[in-house]
Amino acid sequence: MGAGIKARYVLFDSWFASPHMFAELLKRGRYGIGMLKKSKKVYFRYRGRQMDVKTLYNQLQRSKWPTKAHYLYSPIVTFDVEGHLMPVKLVFVIKCGHPNDYLVLGTTKTDLHPQEIIQMYARRWQIEGYFKVAKQYLQFDKTQIQSYDGFCGHMALTLMGYDILALAQRENQDDRTFGGIFFEYSRPLPEISFTNALDWLMKILTGIAKKIDMSETLLNMIFDEFMKALPSNLVRLLGKAQ
């Protein structure tokens, strides 16, 4: 916030999702959206009764509330944080791949539709996707660097590598996975002789000069001076390549 980053919501996983975190964000004018732990140590009030997440879920099941297409239940509960009452909207969703299990999302922005809460929290999953690619392909966790500065540099290079893959996938609308793109980018470049590379460079420079309307006389002078600066054996090889 001090750096000028503007955001209305802060997304976080169950590690940070506590009533105090939600309350501190509200003090700073930000709404939190996080995944709640199914812990019996965290209590809230629902319809005048004190309970935890598991107790509330069992009660909603027994009440035979109708479930929705994209989520199960979405009640509003009240947390007591240092004597201040804080309403939080909970959204119970089925855990992907585990039809008999569930996850609980919570937000202090109680007028959000449950589907909006789910969609916004799903953006945080990109972080998990990054860590998977960084570890599996970019060797993020394989470094033997011991210094803090060195590790920061290693992390920066990993981030840059991931950005290149992500940009390639986005701009090309590439259906391949990050892994497929990574192996494509990892292929060794074809070997090219120095003279061929130099010949290619001079042709590129000639094309650029024509685009900017550089006079032919000035261009020839630049090339003549360039050729004079080269070793004689390279000049002979370059002449054969042309």
C-alpha positions as CSV (number, residue, x, y, z in Angstrom):
1,M,0.0,0.0,0.0
2,G,2.9,2.3,0.8
3,A,4.3,1.7,-2.7
4,G,1.0,2.8,-4.3
5,I,-0.4,-0.6,-5.1
6,K,-4.1,-0.3,-5.3
7,A,-6.2,-3.4,-4.5
8,R,-9.6,-3.9,-2.9
9,Y,-9.1,-7.5,-2.0
10,V,-6.3,-9.6,-0.5
11,L,-6.3,-13.3,-1.2
12,F,-4.6,-15.8,1.1
13,D,-4.7,-19.5,1.9
14,S,-5.5,-21.2,5.2
15,W,-2.1,-20.5,6.6
16,F,-3.0,-16.8,7.0
17,A,-6.7,-17.1,7.3
18,S,-7.5,-16.0,10.8
19,P,-10.1,-13.6,12.3
20,H,-7.3,-11.2,13.2
21,M,-6.0,-11.2,9.7
22,F,-9.5,-10.3,8.3
23,A,-9.8,-7.6,11.0
24,E,-6.4,-6.0,10.3
25,L,-7.2,-5.8,6.6
26,L,-10.5,-4.1,7.3
27,K,-8.6,-1.5,9.4
28,R,-6.6,-0.7,6.3
29,G,-9.6,-0.5,4.0
30,R,-9.1,-3.9,2.3
31,Y,-11.4,-6.9,2.1
32,G,-9.9,-10.4,2.7
33,I,-10.8,-13.5,0.8
34,G,-9.2,-16.7,2.2
35,M,-9.6,-20.4,2.8
36,L,-10.5,-21.2,6.4
37,K,-9.1,-24.1,8.3
38,K,-11.5,-26.7,9.5
39,S,-10.3,-26.1,13.1
40,K,-12.1,-26.5,16.4
41,K,-10.0,-23.8,17.9
42,V,-11.6,-21.0,15.9
43,Y,-15.2,-20.1,16.8
44,F,-17.9,-17.8,15.5
45,R,-21.5,-17.2,16.1
46,Y,-24.3,-18.3,13.8
47,R,-27.9,-17.7,14.6
48,G,-27.0,-17.0,18.2
49,R,-25.0,-20.2,18.7
50,Q,-21.2,-20.5,19.0
51,M,-19.7,-23.1,16.8
52,D,-16.7,-24.0,14.5
53,V,-16.6,-24.7,10.8
54,K,-17.2,-28.4,11.0
55,T,-20.2,-28.0,13.4
56,L,-21.8,-25.5,11.1
57,Y,-21.3,-27.7,8.1
58,N,-23.0,-30.6,9.9
59,Q,-25.8,-28.4,11.0
60,L,-26.4,-27.1,7.4
61,Q,-26.4,-30.7,6.2
62,R,-29.0,-31.8,8.8
63,S,-31.2,-28.8,8.0
64,K,-31.4,-30.1,4.4
65,W,-30.7,-26.7,2.9
66,P,-30.7,-27.0,-0.9
67,T,-27.2,-26.9,-2.4
68,K,-26.3,-24.9,-5.5
69,A,-24.7,-25.9,-8.8
70,H,-21.3,-24.3,-8.0
71,Y,-21.3,-24.4,-4.2
72,L,-22.9,-26.0,-1.3
73,Y,-23.8,-23.4,1.3
74,S,-23.2,-19.7,1.9
75,P,-24.1,-18.5,5.4
76,I,-23.0,-15.3,7.1
77,V,-21.4,-15.7,10.5
78,T,-20.0,-13.3,13.1
79,F,-16.5,-13.4,14.6
80,D,-15.6,-11.6,17.8
81,V,-12.2,-10.0,17.4
82,E,-11.1,-8.2,20.6
83,G,-14.6,-7.2,21.4
84,H,-15.6,-6.1,17.9
85,L,-18.1,-8.1,15.9
86,M,-17.0,-8.8,12.4
87,P,-19.5,-10.4,9.9
88,V,-17.9,-12.9,7.5
89,K,-19.5,-14.6,4.6
90,L,-18.6,-18.3,4.3
91,V,-18.8,-20.4,1.1
92,F,-18.7,-24.2,1.3
93,V,-17.5,-25.8,-1.9
94,I,-16.8,-29.4,-2.9
95,K,-13.1,-30.2,-2.9
96,C,-12.0,-31.0,-6.4
97,G,-11.5,-34.7,-6.9
98,H,-13.0,-35.5,-3.4
99,P,-16.8,-35.5,-3.7
100,N,-17.2,-36.3,-0.1
101,D,-15.0,-33.5,1.2
102,Y,-15.4,-29.8,1.2
103,L,-13.4,-26.5,1.4
104,V,-14.5,-23.3,3.1
105,L,-13.9,-19.8,1.7
106,G,-14.5,-16.7,3.8
107,T,-14.7,-13.0,3.1
108,T,-15.5,-9.8,4.9
109,K,-17.1,-8.4,1.7
110,T,-20.5,-10.0,2.6
111,D,-22.4,-8.6,-0.3
112,L,-20.3,-10.6,-2.8
113,H,-22.1,-13.4,-4.6
114,P,-20.7,-16.9,-3.7
115,Q,-19.7,-17.5,-7.3
116,E,-17.7,-14.2,-7.3
117,I,-15.9,-15.3,-4.2
118,I,-15.0,-18.6,-5.7
119,Q,-13.8,-17.0,-9.0
120,M,-11.7,-14.4,-7.2
121,Y,-10.1,-16.9,-4.8
122,A,-9.3,-19.1,-7.8
123,R,-6.9,-16.4,-9.1
124,R,-4.6,-17.2,-6.1
125,W,-4.1,-20.7,-7.6
126,Q,-1.8,-19.2,-10.2
127,I,0.7,-18.9,-7.3
128,E,0.6,-22.7,-6.8
129,G,1.0,-23.2,-10.5
130,Y,4.1,-21.0,-10.5
131,F,5.7,-23.0,-7.7
132,K,5.0,-26.3,-9.6
133,V,6.7,-25.0,-12.8
134,A,9.5,-23.3,-10.9
135,K,10.4,-26.5,-9.0
136,Q,9.7,-29.0,-11.8
137,Y,11.4,-27.2,-14.7
138,L,13.3,-24.2,-13.5
139,Q,15.3,-25.9,-10.7
140,F,14.0,-23.4,-8.1
141,D,14.6,-25.8,-5.2
142,K,17.8,-27.3,-6.5
143,T,20.2,-24.4,-5.8
144,Q,23.2,-24.9,-3.4
145,I,23.5,-21.1,-2.9
146,Q,24.0,-20.3,0.8
147,S,24.0,-16.5,0.9
148,Y,20.9,-14.4,1.0
149,D,21.9,-12.1,-1.9
150,G,22.7,-15.2,-4.0
151,F,19.4,-16.8,-3.3
152,C,17.6,-13.5,-4.2
153,G,19.4,-13.5,-7.5
154,H,18.5,-17.2,-8.1
155,M,14.9,-16.4,-7.3
156,A,14.9,-13.4,-9.7
157,L,16.2,-15.6,-12.5
158,T,13.6,-18.2,-11.8
159,L,10.9,-15.6,-11.9
160,M,12.2,-14.3,-15.2
161,G,12.2,-17.8,-16.7
162,Y,8.6,-18.3,-15.6
163,D,7.6,-14.9,-17.0
164,I,9.1,-15.9,-20.4
165,L,7.1,-19.2,-20.5
166,A,3.9,-17.5,-19.3
167,L,4.3,-14.7,-21.9
168,A,4.9,-17.2,-24.7
169,Q,1.8,-19.2,-23.7
170,R,-0.4,-16.1,-23.5
171,E,0.7,-14.3,-26.7
172,N,0.7,-17.4,-28.8
173,Q,-2.5,-18.8,-27.2
174,D,-0.4,-21.9,-26.9
175,D,-2.4,-25.0,-25.9
176,R,0.8,-26.7,-24.7
177,T,1.6,-26.9,-21.0
178,F,4.4,-24.9,-19.4
179,G,6.4,-28.1,-19.5
180,G,6.0,-28.5,-23.2
181,I,7.0,-24.8,-23.8
182,F,9.9,-25.2,-21.5
183,F,11.4,-28.1,-23.4
184,E,10.8,-26.3,-26.7
185,Y,12.8,-23.3,-25.4
186,S,15.5,-25.6,-24.0
187,R,16.4,-27.0,-27.4
188,P,20.0,-26.1,-28.3
189,L,20.4,-23.5,-31.0
190,P,21.8,-24.8,-34.3
191,E,25.5,-24.3,-34.8
192,I,26.5,-21.5,-37.1
193,S,29.9,-20.5,-38.2
194,F,31.3,-17.2,-37.2
195,T,31.6,-16.0,-40.8
196,N,27.9,-16.9,-41.6
197,A,26.8,-15.1,-38.4
198,L,28.9,-12.0,-39.4
199,D,27.4,-12.1,-42.9
200,W,23.9,-12.4,-41.5
201,L,24.6,-9.4,-39.2
202,M,25.8,-7.2,-42.1
203,K,22.7,-8.0,-44.1
204,I,20.5,-7.1,-41.1
205,L,22.3,-3.8,-40.7
206,T,21.9,-3.1,-44.4
207,G,18.2,-3.6,-44.1
208,I,18.0,-1.4,-41.1
209,A,19.9,1.4,-42.9
210,K,17.6,1.3,-45.8
211,K,14.6,1.6,-43.5
212,I,15.9,4.7,-41.9
213,D,16.9,6.2,-45.3
214,M,20.6,6.1,-44.6
215,S,22.6,7.2,-47.7
216,E,24.4,4.4,-49.5
217,T,27.7,6.4,-49.4
218,L,27.5,6.6,-45.6
219,L,26.6,2.9,-45.3
220,N,29.5,1.9,-47.4
221,M,31.9,4.0,-45.4
222,I,30.7,2.3,-42.2
223,F,31.2,-1.1,-43.7
224,D,34.6,-0.2,-45.0
225,E,35.7,0.9,-41.6
226,F,34.2,-2.2,-40.1
227,M,36.0,-4.5,-42.5
228,K,39.3,-2.7,-41.9
229,A,38.9,-3.4,-38.2
230,L,38.5,-7.2,-38.8
231,P,41.5,-9.6,-38.9
232,S,42.6,-10.3,-42.5
233,N,41.8,-14.1,-42.2
234,L,38.2,-13.2,-41.3
235,V,37.9,-10.8,-44.2
236,R,39.0,-13.6,-46.6
237,L,36.5,-16.0,-45.1
238,L,33.8,-13.5,-45.3
239,G,34.5,-12.9,-48.9
240,K,34.1,-16.6,-49.6
241,A,30.9,-16.7,-47.7
242,Q,29.4,-13.9,-49.8
